[in-house]
Amino acid sequence: MKFNVTVDRDEDGVWIVECPAIPGCVSQGTTKEEALENIKEAISLCLEVRAEQGLPLTIETRQVEVAA
């Protein structure tokens, strides 16, 4: 499965990666590469827990256009 993730850096320089399609699925790393590897494991674990709890595996995400 492929998922979109967001990648950001916090005020301490830690890379934060989140999977918007899975509520609460967030990971981090000291480098961008580490954070991206960590989110893969987090996604797998989140999907496992959601399946065990009988929750939908993902929620709907969409792109919207906003005039700037």
All heavy atoms as TSV, in Angstrom:
chain	resi	resn	atom	element	x	y	z
A	1	MET	N	N	0.846	-1.182	0.000
A	1	MET	CA	C	0.000	0.000	0.000
A	1	MET	C	C	0.887	1.239	0.000
A	1	MET	O	O	1.970	1.227	0.580
A	1	MET	CB	C	-0.900	0.009	1.229
A	1	MET	CG	C	-1.886	-1.148	1.305
A	1	MET	SD	S	-2.841	-1.185	2.841
A	1	MET	CE	C	-3.996	0.125	2.526
A	2	LYS	N	N	0.410	2.284	-0.632
A	2	LYS	CA	C	1.135	3.556	-0.644
A	2	LYS	C	C	0.291	4.607	0.063
A	2	LYS	O	O	-0.927	4.636	-0.083
A	2	LYS	CB	C	1.396	4.016	-2.083
A	2	LYS	CG	C	2.402	3.167	-2.804
A	2	LYS	CD	C	2.702	3.749	-4.169
A	2	LYS	CE	C	3.737	2.894	-4.882
A	2	LYS	NZ	N	4.127	3.481	-6.165
A	3	PHE	N	N	0.958	5.450	0.839
A	3	PHE	CA	C	0.288	6.505	1.578
A	3	PHE	C	C	1.013	7.827	1.372
A	3	PHE	O	O	2.254	7.851	1.302
A	3	PHE	CB	C	0.280	6.192	3.086
A	3	PHE	CG	C	-0.586	5.037	3.463
A	3	PHE	CD1	C	-0.056	3.761	3.566
A	3	PHE	CD2	C	-1.930	5.211	3.711
A	3	PHE	CE1	C	-0.841	2.682	3.908
A	3	PHE	CE2	C	-2.731	4.140	4.061
A	3	PHE	CZ	C	-2.188	2.876	4.157
A	4	ASN	N	N	0.253	8.912	1.321
A	4	ASN	CA	C	0.851	10.241	1.355
A	4	ASN	C	C	1.212	10.557	2.791
A	4	ASN	O	O	0.489	10.177	3.725
A	4	ASN	CB	C	-0.126	11.294	0.837
A	4	ASN	CG	C	-0.330	11.201	-0.651
A	4	ASN	OD1	O	0.598	10.930	-1.393
A	4	ASN	ND2	N	-1.546	11.411	-1.094
A	5	VAL	N	N	2.332	11.236	2.977
A	5	VAL	CA	C	2.739	11.677	4.308
A	5	VAL	C	C	3.142	13.144	4.230
A	5	VAL	O	O	3.507	13.637	3.164
A	5	VAL	CB	C	3.916	10.838	4.879
A	5	VAL	CG1	C	3.499	9.395	5.089
A	5	VAL	CG2	C	5.150	10.917	4.011
A	6	THR	N	N	3.049	13.816	5.365
A	6	THR	CA	C	3.562	15.181	5.460
A	6	THR	C	C	4.899	15.130	6.179
A	6	THR	O	O	5.107	14.302	7.065
A	6	THR	CB	C	2.591	16.100	6.225
A	6	THR	OG1	O	2.425	15.607	7.555
A	6	THR	CG2	C	1.242	16.179	5.522
A	7	VAL	N	N	5.800	16.008	5.788
A	7	VAL	CA	C	7.139	16.053	6.380
A	7	VAL	C	C	7.395	17.494	6.815
A	7	VAL	O	O	7.259	18.422	6.024
A	7	VAL	CB	C	8.214	15.612	5.356
A	7	VAL	CG1	C	9.595	15.655	5.992
A	7	VAL	CG2	C	7.909	14.237	4.799
A	8	ASP	N	N	7.761	17.665	8.080
A	8	ASP	CA	C	8.016	19.000	8.620
A	8	ASP	C	C	9.145	18.908	9.629
A	8	ASP	O	O	9.513	17.823	10.080
A	8	ASP	CB	C	6.748	19.534	9.289
A	8	ASP	CG	C	6.793	21.031	9.539
A	8	ASP	OD1	O	7.694	21.719	8.996
A	8	ASP	OD2	O	5.922	21.526	10.276
A	9	ARG	N	N	9.673	20.018	9.981
A	9	ARG	CA	C	10.740	20.091	10.974
A	9	ARG	C	C	10.280	20.963	12.126
A	9	ARG	O	O	9.754	22.055	11.901
A	9	ARG	CB	C	11.981	20.693	10.318
A	9	ARG	CG	C	13.252	20.135	10.847
A	9	ARG	CD	C	14.403	20.514	9.941
A	9	ARG	NE	N	15.592	19.954	10.529
A	9	ARG	CZ	C	16.787	20.140	10.098
A	9	ARG	NH1	N	16.982	20.878	9.025
A	9	ARG	NH2	N	17.815	19.597	10.704
A	10	ASP	N	N	10.477	20.496	13.362
A	10	ASP	CA	C	10.046	21.302	14.496
A	10	ASP	C	C	11.126	22.301	14.899
A	10	ASP	O	O	12.198	22.365	14.297
A	10	ASP	CB	C	9.591	20.429	15.667
A	10	ASP	CG	C	10.712	19.718	16.401
A	10	ASP	OD1	O	11.899	19.986	16.139
A	10	ASP	OD2	O	10.398	18.866	17.265
A	11	GLU	N	N	10.839	23.067	15.928
A	11	GLU	CA	C	11.755	24.132	16.365
A	11	GLU	C	C	13.088	23.612	16.886
A	11	GLU	O	O	14.070	24.344	16.941
A	11	GLU	CB	C	11.083	25.032	17.416
A	11	GLU	CG	C	10.673	24.321	18.688
A	11	GLU	CD	C	9.338	23.595	18.604
A	11	GLU	OE1	O	8.618	23.739	17.605
A	11	GLU	OE2	O	9.028	22.852	19.554
A	12	ASP	N	N	13.140	22.332	17.240
A	12	ASP	CA	C	14.384	21.727	17.718
A	12	ASP	C	C	15.157	21.025	16.605
A	12	ASP	O	O	16.191	20.400	16.858
A	12	ASP	CB	C	14.090	20.719	18.839
A	12	ASP	CG	C	13.509	21.392	20.070
A	12	ASP	OD1	O	13.939	22.513	20.396
A	12	ASP	OD2	O	12.617	20.789	20.694
A	13	GLY	N	N	14.621	21.069	15.374
A	13	GLY	CA	C	15.295	20.446	14.249
A	13	GLY	C	C	14.940	18.986	14.030
A	13	GLY	O	O	15.518	18.322	13.179
A	14	VAL	N	N	13.985	18.478	14.804
A	14	VAL	CA	C	13.550	17.086	14.653
A	14	VAL	C	C	12.563	17.013	13.484
A	14	VAL	O	O	11.687	17.865	13.335
A	14	VAL	CB	C	12.879	16.582	15.949
A	14	VAL	CG1	C	12.319	15.185	15.773
A	14	VAL	CG2	C	13.873	16.617	17.101
A	15	TRP	N	N	12.704	15.985	12.649
A	15	TRP	CA	C	11.805	15.790	11.515
A	15	TRP	C	C	10.560	15.051	11.983
A	15	TRP	O	O	10.643	14.014	12.635
A	15	TRP	CB	C	12.505	15.013	10.407
A	15	TRP	CG	C	13.572	15.835	9.752
A	15	TRP	CD1	C	14.895	15.870	10.069
A	15	TRP	CD2	C	13.395	16.768	8.693
A	15	TRP	NE1	N	15.556	16.767	9.261
A	15	TRP	CE2	C	14.657	17.327	8.402
A	15	TRP	CE3	C	12.290	17.180	7.944
A	15	TRP	CZ2	C	14.840	18.284	7.414
A	15	TRP	CZ3	C	12.483	18.130	6.953
A	15	TRP	CH2	C	13.735	18.677	6.691
A	16	ILE	N	N	9.399	15.605	11.651
A	16	ILE	CA	C	8.113	15.041	12.032
A	16	ILE	C	C	7.402	14.602	10.755
A	16	ILE	O	O	7.272	15.384	9.812
A	16	ILE	CB	C	7.232	16.079	12.769
A	16	ILE	CG1	C	7.991	16.735	13.923
A	16	ILE	CG2	C	5.916	15.450	13.216
A	16	ILE	CD1	C	8.390	15.811	15.032
A	17	VAL	N	N	6.949	13.355	10.728
A	17	VAL	CA	C	6.239	12.826	9.563
A	17	VAL	C	C	4.886	12.298	10.033
A	17	VAL	O	O	4.796	11.614	11.046
A	17	VAL	CB	C	7.043	11.703	8.881
A	17	VAL	CG1	C	6.357	11.247	7.606
A	17	VAL	CG2	C	8.457	12.155	8.573
A	18	GLU	N	N	3.837	12.650	9.283
A	18	GLU	CA	C	2.485	12.247	9.655
A	18	GLU	C	C	1.775	11.663	8.442
A	18	GLU	O	O	1.981	12.117	7.318
A	18	GLU	CB	C	1.720	13.468	10.160
A	18	GLU	CG	C	0.323	13.180	10.606
A	18	GLU	CD	C	-0.353	14.389	11.239
A	18	GLU	OE1	O	0.254	15.456	11.314
A	18	GLU	OE2	O	-1.508	14.232	11.658
A	19	CYS	N	N	0.931	10.681	8.691
A	19	CYS	CA	C	0.112	10.086	7.638
A	19	CYS	C	C	-1.324	10.576	7.833
A	19	CYS	O	O	-2.032	10.068	8.709
A	19	CYS	CB	C	0.183	8.563	7.694
A	19	CYS	SG	S	-0.762	7.770	6.389
A	20	PRO	N	N	-1.766	11.553	7.059
A	20	PRO	CA	C	-3.094	12.136	7.264
A	20	PRO	C	C	-4.251	11.141	7.096
A	20	PRO	O	O	-5.309	11.339	7.667
A	20	PRO	CB	C	-3.189	13.230	6.195
A	20	PRO	CG	C	-1.795	13.499	5.768
A	20	PRO	CD	C	-1.024	12.235	5.998
A	21	ALA	N	N	-4.057	10.080	6.331
A	21	ALA	CA	C	-5.125	9.110	6.098
A	21	ALA	C	C	-5.368	8.196	7.296
A	21	ALA	O	O	-6.369	7.489	7.343
A	21	ALA	CB	C	-4.806	8.262	4.864
A	22	ILE	N	N	-4.438	8.217	8.274
A	22	ILE	CA	C	-4.577	7.363	9.461
A	22	ILE	C	C	-4.488	8.269	10.690
A	22	ILE	O	O	-3.405	8.736	11.051
A	22	ILE	CB	C	-3.469	6.289	9.514
A	22	ILE	CG1	C	-3.439	5.481	8.211
A	22	ILE	CG2	C	-3.680	5.379	10.715
A	22	ILE	CD1	C	-2.268	4.528	8.106
A	23	PRO	N	N	-5.619	8.558	11.329
A	23	PRO	CA	C	-5.620	9.462	12.477
A	23	PRO	C	C	-4.615	9.047	13.548
A	23	PRO	O	O	-4.542	7.884	13.939
A	23	PRO	CB	C	-7.048	9.360	13.009
A	23	PRO	CG	C	-7.855	8.920	11.830
A	23	PRO	CD	C	-6.941	8.022	11.044
A	24	GLY	N	N	-3.797	10.010	13.986
A	24	GLY	CA	C	-2.835	9.768	15.054
A	24	GLY	C	C	-1.557	9.077	14.626
A	24	GLY	O	O	-0.710	8.789	15.466
A	25	CYS	N	N	-1.391	8.824	13.346
A	25	CYS	CA	C	-0.193	8.116	12.869
A	25	CYS	C	C	0.909	9.129	12.580
A	25	CYS	O	O	0.937	9.758	11.516
A	25	CYS	CB	C	-0.526	7.289	11.632
A	25	CYS	SG	S	0.830	6.208	11.149
A	26	VAL	N	N	1.808	9.278	13.539
A	26	VAL	CA	C	2.882	10.262	13.471
A	26	VAL	C	C	4.176	9.603	13.913
A	26	VAL	O	O	4.182	8.750	14.792
A	26	VAL	CB	C	2.590	11.465	14.411
A	26	VAL	CG1	C	3.696	12.494	14.357
A	26	VAL	CG2	C	1.256	12.095	14.086
A	27	SER	N	N	5.280	10.004	13.310
A	27	SER	CA	C	6.586	9.529	13.742
A	27	SER	C	C	7.588	10.665	13.586
A	27	SER	O	O	7.246	11.745	13.102
A	27	SER	CB	C	7.014	8.303	12.936
A	27	SER	OG	O	8.108	7.667	13.577
A	28	GLN	N	N	8.815	10.401	13.978
A	28	GLN	CA	C	9.848	11.435	13.902
A	28	GLN	C	C	11.214	10.802	13.723
A	28	GLN	O	O	11.373	9.589	13.822
A	28	GLN	CB	C	9.830	12.297	15.155
A	28	GLN	CG	C	10.175	11.534	16.423
A	28	GLN	CD	C	10.035	12.409	17.654
A	28	GLN	OE1	O	9.300	13.384	17.678
A	28	GLN	NE2	N	10.746	12.046	18.699
A	29	GLY	N	N	12.203	11.648	13.484
A	29	GLY	CA	C	13.578	11.187	13.357
A	29	GLY	C	C	14.523	12.368	13.389
A	29	GLY	O	O	14.120	13.511	13.179
A	30	THR	N	N	15.783	12.086	13.646
A	30	THR	CA	C	16.783	13.163	13.683
A	30	THR	C	C	17.174	13.604	12.278
A	30	THR	O	O	17.656	14.713	12.095
A	30	THR	CB	C	18.040	12.733	14.471
A	30	THR	OG1	O	18.536	11.515	13.915
A	30	THR	CG2	C	17.711	12.516	15.941
A	31	THR	N	N	16.940	12.721	11.295
A	31	THR	CA	C	17.143	13.092	9.896
A	31	THR	C	C	15.841	12.830	9.144
A	31	THR	O	O	14.986	12.057	9.606
A	31	THR	CB	C	18.264	12.265	9.224
A	31	THR	OG1	O	17.843	10.898	9.167
A	31	THR	CG2	C	19.580	12.381	9.977
A	32	LYS	N	N	15.690	13.455	7.992
A	32	LYS	CA	C	14.491	13.239	7.192
A	32	LYS	C	C	14.372	11.770	6.786
A	32	LYS	O	O	13.299	11.179	6.847
A	32	LYS	CB	C	14.527	14.124	5.948
A	32	LYS	CG	C	13.223	14.089	5.165
A	32	LYS	CD	C	13.308	14.833	3.841
A	32	LYS	CE	C	13.518	16.295	4.017
A	32	LYS	NZ	N	13.417	17.049	2.746
A	33	GLU	N	N	15.502	11.178	6.412
A	33	GLU	CA	C	15.498	9.777	5.993
A	33	GLU	C	C	15.054	8.862	7.134
A	33	GLU	O	O	14.283	7.918	6.938
A	33	GLU	CB	C	16.877	9.368	5.479
A	33	GLU	CG	C	17.293	10.061	4.193
A	33	GLU	CD	C	17.737	11.520	4.383
A	33	GLU	OE1	O	18.076	11.919	5.525
A	33	GLU	OE2	O	17.705	12.269	3.399
A	34	GLU	N	N	15.564	9.117	8.341
A	34	GLU	CA	C	15.182	8.315	9.502
A	34	GLU	C	C	13.691	8.467	9.786
A	34	GLU	O	O	12.992	7.480	10.061
A	34	GLU	CB	C	15.995	8.746	10.732
A	34	GLU	CG	C	15.635	7.979	11.985
A	34	GLU	CD	C	16.378	8.485	13.221
A	34	GLU	OE1	O	16.738	9.680	13.280
A	34	GLU	OE2	O	16.588	7.668	14.127
A	35	ALA	N	N	13.191	9.678	9.714
A	35	ALA	CA	C	11.771	9.923	9.969
A	35	ALA	C	C	10.903	9.197	8.945
A	35	ALA	O	O	9.868	8.619	9.295
A	35	ALA	CB	C	11.487	11.419	9.950
A	36	LEU	N	N	11.314	9.200	7.680
A	36	LEU	CA	C	10.551	8.517	6.641
A	36	LEU	C	C	10.568	7.004	6.842
A	36	LEU	O	O	9.570	6.327	6.599
A	36	LEU	CB	C	11.070	8.895	5.259
A	36	LEU	CG	C	10.745	10.330	4.835
A	36	LEU	CD1	C	11.533	10.717	3.595
A	36	LEU	CD2	C	9.251	10.503	4.618
A	37	GLU	N	N	11.683	6.464	7.298
A	37	GLU	CA	C	11.732	5.031	7.612
A	37	GLU	C	C	10.845	4.719	8.820
A	37	GLU	O	O	10.131	3.722	8.835
A	37	GLU	CB	C	13.170	4.574	7.872
A	37	GLU	CG	C	13.980	4.386	6.617
A	37	GLU	CD	C	13.383	3.356	5.666
A	37	GLU	OE1	O	13.004	2.258	6.116
A	37	GLU	OE2	O	13.289	3.661	4.466
A	38	ASN	N	N	10.887	5.584	9.815
A	38	ASN	CA	C	10.103	5.363	11.035
A	38	ASN	C	C	8.597	5.401	10.762
A	38	ASN	O	O	7.839	4.655	11.380
A	38	ASN	CB	C	10.473	6.382	12.103
A	38	ASN	CG	C	11.858	6.147	12.666
A	38	ASN	OD1	O	12.440	5.078	12.497
A	38	ASN	ND2	N	12.412	7.151	13.329
A	39	ILE	N	N	8.162	6.272	9.834
A	39	ILE	CA	C	6.719	6.363	9.571
A	39	ILE	C	C	6.218	5.084	8.910
A	39	ILE	O	O	5.065	4.696	9.102
A	39	ILE	CB	C	6.345	7.616	8.743
A	39	ILE	CG1	C	4.829	7.888	8.804
A	39	ILE	CG2	C	6.785	7.481	7.301
A	39	ILE	CD1	C	4.294	8.277	10.133
A	40	LYS	N	N	7.072	4.393	8.178
A	40	LYS	CA	C	6.653	3.127	7.563
A	40	LYS	C	C	6.256	2.122	8.639
A	40	LYS	O	O	5.225	1.446	8.540
A	40	LYS	CB	C	7.765	2.549	6.688
A	40	LYS	CG	C	8.039	3.370	5.448
A	40	LYS	CD	C	9.212	2.784	4.688
A	40	LYS	CE	C	9.615	3.661	3.527
A	40	LYS	NZ	N	10.784	3.106	2.807
A	41	GLU	N	N	7.069	2.016	9.674
A	41	GLU	CA	C	6.751	1.119	10.783
A	41	GLU	C	C	5.503	1.600	11.519
A	41	GLU	O	O	4.633	0.798	11.879
A	41	GLU	CB	C	7.928	1.025	11.754
A	41	GLU	CG	C	7.671	0.073	12.896
A	41	GLU	CD	C	8.845	-0.047	13.865
A	41	GLU	OE1	O	9.877	0.617	13.659
A	41	GLU	OE2	O	8.710	-0.813	14.822
A	42	ALA	N	N	5.404	2.913	11.730
A	42	ALA	CA	C	4.240	3.463	12.421
A	42	ALA	C	C	2.961	3.180	11.642
A	42	ALA	O	O	1.935	2.813	12.231
A	42	ALA	CB	C	4.418	4.970	12.628
A	43	ILE	N	N	2.996	3.311	10.331
A	43	ILE	CA	C	1.819	3.035	9.505
A	43	ILE	C	C	1.416	1.569	9.659
A	43	ILE	O	O	0.241	1.266	9.874
A	43	ILE	CB	C	2.081	3.402	8.030
A	43	ILE	CG1	C	2.126	4.927	7.873
A	43	ILE	CG2	C	1.016	2.791	7.114
A	43	ILE	CD1	C	2.606	5.410	6.511
A	44	SER	N	N	2.371	0.665	9.574
A	44	SER	CA	C	2.066	-0.762	9.722
A	44	SER	C	C	1.412	-1.047	11.066
A	44	SER	O	O	0.410	-1.775	11.141
A	44	SER	CB	C	3.335	-1.597	9.584
A	44	SER	OG	O	3.826	-1.541	8.278
A	45	LEU	N	N	1.973	-0.483	12.124
A	45	LEU	CA	C	1.424	-0.716	13.459
A	45	LEU	C	C	0.045	-0.085	13.626
A	45	LEU	O	O	-0.855	-0.690	14.218
A	45	LEU	CB	C	2.394	-0.189	14.522
A	45	LEU	CG	C	3.721	-0.938	14.622
A	45	LEU	CD1	C	4.683	-0.206	15.557
A	45	LEU	CD2	C	3.505	-2.368	15.077
A	46	CYS	N	N	-0.131	1.123	13.100
A	46	CYS	CA	C	-1.437	1.780	13.197
A	46	CYS	C	C	-2.505	0.988	12.450
A	46	CYS	O	O	-3.624	0.831	12.947
A	46	CYS	CB	C	-1.362	3.206	12.641
A	46	CYS	SG	S	-0.499	4.371	13.711
A	47	LEU	N	N	-2.169	0.478	11.268
A	47	LEU	CA	C	-3.126	-0.321	10.503
A	47	LEU	C	C	-3.492	-1.592	11.265
A	47	LEU	O	O	-4.661	-1.995	11.304
A	47	LEU	CB	C	-2.549	-0.677	9.128
A	47	LEU	CG	C	-2.422	0.475	8.138
A	47	LEU	CD1	C	-1.707	0.006	6.879
A	47	LEU	CD2	C	-3.781	1.081	7.802
A	48	GLU	N	N	-2.507	-2.210	11.892
A	48	GLU	CA	C	-2.749	-3.422	12.682
A	48	GLU	C	C	-3.701	-3.142	13.838
A	48	GLU	O	O	-4.664	-3.881	14.061
A	48	GLU	CB	C	-1.412	-3.951	13.201
A	48	GLU	CG	C	-1.495	-5.251	13.946
A	48	GLU	CD	C	-0.125	-5.729	14.406
A	48	GLU	OE1	O	0.829	-5.670	13.607
A	48	GLU	OE2	O	-0.026	-6.156	15.574
A	49	VAL	N	N	-3.451	-2.065	14.565
A	49	VAL	CA	C	-4.290	-1.719	15.717
A	49	VAL	C	C	-5.700	-1.366	15.263
A	49	VAL	O	O	-6.689	-1.808	15.870
A	49	VAL	CB	C	-3.657	-0.551	16.516
A	49	VAL	CG1	C	-4.642	0.022	17.526
A	49	VAL	CG2	C	-2.388	-1.018	17.206
A	50	ARG	N	N	-5.821	-0.583	14.184
A	50	ARG	CA	C	-7.146	-0.208	13.695
A	50	ARG	C	C	-7.935	-1.455	13.262
A	50	ARG	O	O	-9.133	-1.553	13.515
A	50	ARG	CB	C	-7.041	0.821	12.578
A	50	ARG	CG	C	-6.546	2.183	13.088
A	50	ARG	CD	C	-6.451	3.220	11.994
A	50	ARG	NE	N	-7.756	3.646	11.524
A	50	ARG	CZ	C	-8.526	4.548	12.133
A	50	ARG	NH1	N	-8.093	5.129	13.251
A	50	ARG	NH2	N	-9.685	4.895	11.624
A	51	ALA	N	N	-7.261	-2.403	12.622
A	51	ALA	CA	C	-7.929	-3.646	12.206
A	51	ALA	C	C	-8.392	-4.433	13.426
A	51	ALA	O	O	-9.521	-4.940	13.453
A	51	ALA	CB	C	-6.981	-4.479	11.339
A	52	GLU	N	N	-7.545	-4.533	14.445
A	52	GLU	CA	C	-7.896	-5.257	15.670
A	52	GLU	C	C	-9.100	-4.621	16.367
A	52	GLU	O	O	-9.911	-5.313	16.973
A	52	GLU	CB	C	-6.712	-5.286	16.631
A	52	GLU	CG	C	-5.591	-6.206	16.212
A	52	GLU	CD	C	-4.355	-6.079	17.092
A	52	GLU	OE1	O	-4.340	-5.246	18.034
A	52	GLU	OE2	O	-3.382	-6.819	16.824
A	53	GLN	N	N	-9.205	-3.302	16.283
A	53	GLN	CA	C	-10.295	-2.587	16.947
A	53	GLN	C	C	-11.544	-2.488	16.076
A	53	GLN	O	O	-12.545	-1.911	16.494
A	53	GLN	CB	C	-9.829	-1.185	17.358
A	53	GLN	CG	C	-8.756	-1.208	18.410
A	53	GLN	CD	C	-8.254	0.182	18.786
A	53	GLN	OE1	O	-8.558	1.167	18.123
A	53	GLN	NE2	N	-7.490	0.253	19.848
A	54	GLY	N	N	-11.473	-3.017	14.863
A	54	GLY	CA	C	-12.621	-2.974	13.970
A	54	GLY	C	C	-12.884	-1.607	13.372
A	54	GLY	O	O	-13.994	-1.325	12.917
A	55	LEU	N	N	-11.873	-0.753	13.396
A	55	LEU	CA	C	-12.007	0.594	12.825
A	55	LEU	C	C	-11.672	0.563	11.341
A	55	LEU	O	O	-10.915	-0.300	10.887
A	55	LEU	CB	C	-11.046	1.561	13.532
A	55	LEU	CG	C	-11.267	1.768	15.023
A	55	LEU	CD1	C	-10.103	2.540	15.618
A	55	LEU	CD2	C	-12.572	2.504	15.257
A	56	PRO	N	N	-12.198	1.518	10.567
A	56	PRO	CA	C	-11.753	1.618	9.176
A	56	PRO	C	C	-10.240	1.828	9.153
A	56	PRO	O	O	-9.700	2.534	10.014
A	56	PRO	CB	C	-12.473	2.850	8.641
A	56	PRO	CG	C	-13.531	3.179	9.631
A	56	PRO	CD	C	-13.127	2.558	10.935
A	57	LEU	N	N	-9.560	1.212	8.211
A	57	LEU	CA	C	-8.099	1.335	8.185
A	57	LEU	C	C	-7.650	2.759	7.925
A	57	LEU	O	O	-6.648	3.213	8.472
A	57	LEU	CB	C	-7.505	0.388	7.140
A	57	LEU	CG	C	-7.717	-1.103	7.426
A	57	LEU	CD1	C	-7.025	-1.935	6.354
A	57	LEU	CD2	C	-7.217	-1.484	8.802
A	58	THR	N	N	-8.378	3.468	7.081
A	58	THR	CA	C	-8.003	4.848	6.753
A	58	THR	C	C	-9.252	5.723	6.752
A	58	THR	O	O	-10.374	5.228	6.745
A	58	THR	CB	C	-7.338	4.947	5.366
A	58	THR	OG1	O	-8.271	4.522	4.377
A	58	THR	CG2	C	-6.071	4.111	5.285
A	59	ILE	N	N	-9.021	7.016	6.753
A	59	ILE	CA	C	-10.104	7.972	6.570
A	59	ILE	C	C	-9.890	8.663	5.231
A	59	ILE	O	O	-8.790	8.653	4.675
A	59	ILE	CB	C	-10.169	9.011	7.721
A	59	ILE	CG1	C	-8.873	9.823	7.806
A	59	ILE	CG2	C	-10.481	8.328	9.042
A	59	ILE	CD1	C	-8.949	11.001	8.761
A	60	GLU	N	N	-10.937	9.257	4.724
A	60	GLU	CA	C	-10.855	9.920	3.425
A	60	GLU	C	C	-10.019	11.194	3.514
A	60	GLU	O	O	-10.168	11.972	4.454
A	60	GLU	CB	C	-12.259	10.268	2.939
A	60	GLU	CG	C	-12.287	10.901	1.574
A	60	GLU	CD	C	-13.694	11.176	1.084
A	60	GLU	OE1	O	-14.671	10.732	1.716
A	60	GLU	OE2	O	-13.798	11.857	0.057
A	61	THR	N	N	-9.130	11.368	2.560
A	61	THR	CA	C	-8.395	12.626	2.427
A	61	THR	C	C	-8.607	13.123	1.002
A	61	THR	O	O	-8.786	12.332	0.083
A	61	THR	CB	C	-6.890	12.455	2.699
A	61	THR	OG1	O	-6.341	11.531	1.757
A	61	THR	CG2	C	-6.621	11.965	4.110
A	62	ARG	N	N	-8.604	14.422	0.839
A	62	ARG	CA	C	-8.791	15.033	-0.473
A	62	ARG	C	C	-7.903	16.250	-0.605
A	62	ARG	O	O	-7.465	16.820	0.388
A	62	ARG	CB	C	-10.235	15.490	-0.666
A	62	ARG	CG	C	-11.213	14.361	-0.749
A	62	ARG	CD	C	-12.546	14.880	-1.108
A	62	ARG	NE	N	-13.476	13.768	-1.277
A	62	ARG	CZ	C	-14.549	13.839	-2.013
A	62	ARG	NH1	N	-14.855	14.953	-2.637
A	62	ARG	NH2	N	-15.337	12.793	-2.103
A	63	GLN	N	N	-7.694	16.629	-1.837
A	63	GLN	CA	C	-7.011	17.884	-2.110
A	63	GLN	C	C	-8.074	18.907	-2.485
A	63	GLN	O	O	-9.034	18.572	-3.186
A	63	GLN	CB	C	-6.020	17.751	-3.261
A	63	GLN	CG	C	-4.811	16.930	-2.932
A	63	GLN	CD	C	-3.822	16.895	-4.082
A	63	GLN	OE1	O	-4.161	17.159	-5.231
A	63	GLN	NE2	N	-2.593	16.557	-3.779
A	64	VAL	N	N	-7.914	20.123	-2.019
A	64	VAL	CA	C	-8.804	21.196	-2.401
A	64	VAL	C	C	-7.970	22.342	-2.942
A	64	VAL	O	O	-6.804	22.503	-2.567
A	64	VAL	CB	C	-9.694	21.687	-1.222
A	64	VAL	CG1	C	-10.622	20.580	-0.764
A	64	VAL	CG2	C	-8.859	22.180	-0.073
A	65	GLU	N	N	-8.568	23.125	-3.808
A	65	GLU	CA	C	-7.865	24.270	-4.378
A	65	GLU	C	C	-8.329	25.531	-3.678
A	65	GLU	O	O	-9.531	25.751	-3.483
A	65	GLU	CB	C	-8.170	24.365	-5.875
A	65	GLU	CG	C	-7.367	25.415	-6.584
A	65	GLU	CD	C	-7.562	25.372	-8.088
A	65	GLU	OE1	O	-7.943	24.312	-8.609
A	65	GLU	OE2	O	-7.342	26.407	-8.726
A	66	VAL	N	N	-7.381	26.354	-3.277
A	66	VAL	CA	C	-7.663	27.592	-2.591
A	66	VAL	C	C	-6.986	28.729	-3.352
A	66	VAL	O	O	-5.796	28.635	-3.653
A	66	VAL	CB	C	-7.159	27.558	-1.124
A	66	VAL	CG1	C	-7.410	28.880	-0.429
A	66	VAL	CG2	C	-7.797	26.402	-0.374
A	67	ALA	N	N	-7.730	29.764	-3.641
A	67	ALA	CA	C	-7.128	30.913	-4.325
A	67	ALA	C	C	-6.282	31.691	-3.329
A	67	ALA	O	O	-6.715	31.975	-2.215
A	67	ALA	CB	C	-8.225	31.813	-4.893
A	68	ALA	N	N	-5.060	31.988	-3.722
A	68	ALA	CA	C	-4.161	32.721	-2.827
A	68	ALA	C	C	-4.125	34.194	-3.160
A	68	ALA	O	O	-4.365	34.632	-4.212
A	68	ALA	CB	C	-2.762	32.145	-2.919
